[in-house]
Amino acid sequence: MFIDSHAHIDGPEFDDDRDEIIERARAAGVSTILNVGTGDPHSGAFERAVELGKRYESVYTALGTHPHDARLYDDKAEDKIKSLIKSERVIAWGEIGLDFHYDNSPRDVQIAVFKRQLRAARECDLPVVIHTREAESETIEILQSVYAGAERKGVFHCFSGSMDLARRALELGFMISLSGIVTFKKADELREIAKQVPLNRLLIETDCPYLTPIPYRGKRNEPAYVVEVARCLAGIHRVDLEEIGRVTSENFRSFFGLTS
């Protein structure tokens, strides 16, 4: 009934109970999880993510160098990703983009690496998963200049930007994925934006272990809690919870080209 379109369940936060959290997700009606491999591209993190996707039937994988780690991206990292994405369980390149809030990598390096990964994803015919924070205009400008005309579009994950960003992302053919942030008490503006996004362009995610939705705030986030994101969106769009689950699941499968 539900799909968690962005999670990080390969991390150490889940080492003690990974089987249990996947079983809890299944019991909650979450049929599929897209696990997004991040971290130092030279550390073995990407291999770990791919192995997780092979181990669990309900888990698919995305791989890409996060803007935090852009300073570590090089030819070797790109070659590694291109080799690993040959696995049928890898369905997206990401998360990639710009993060001008933390600036863990220099901005000029983030921009160069973002462009480089967009070109690589396009070459490999994979959709992209976009991370953008405090860099809306730069993100759109790069997508327009480097990714315009690409057959496989992408997802603005964990969307928390402006209405203008949402509108321009939709115009470019991207999906909008909402996380637990949309349930937060002070997220009225984001809920209003979510109301304006057509149902056929919406995805839901946890971004776990981060951004735990209400009513589980204070706990480690996990894929089962994506149902609370769906519940919030059902209220916003005035449809049944089951309808949000059905539509967002169909959106995910259609967008990523999955037949089941």
PyMOL commands that set and color helices and strands:
alter all, ss='L'
color gray80, all
select helices_A, chain A and resi 12-14+18-27+45-55+67-72+75-84+107-123+136-147+163-171+180-183+188-196+199-201+223-237+241-256
alter helices_A, ss='H'
color red, helices_A
select strands_A, chain A and resi 2-7+30-37+59-63+90-99+128-133+154-156+175-178+202-204
alter strands_A, ss='S'
color yellow, strands_A
deselect
rebuild
show_as cartoon
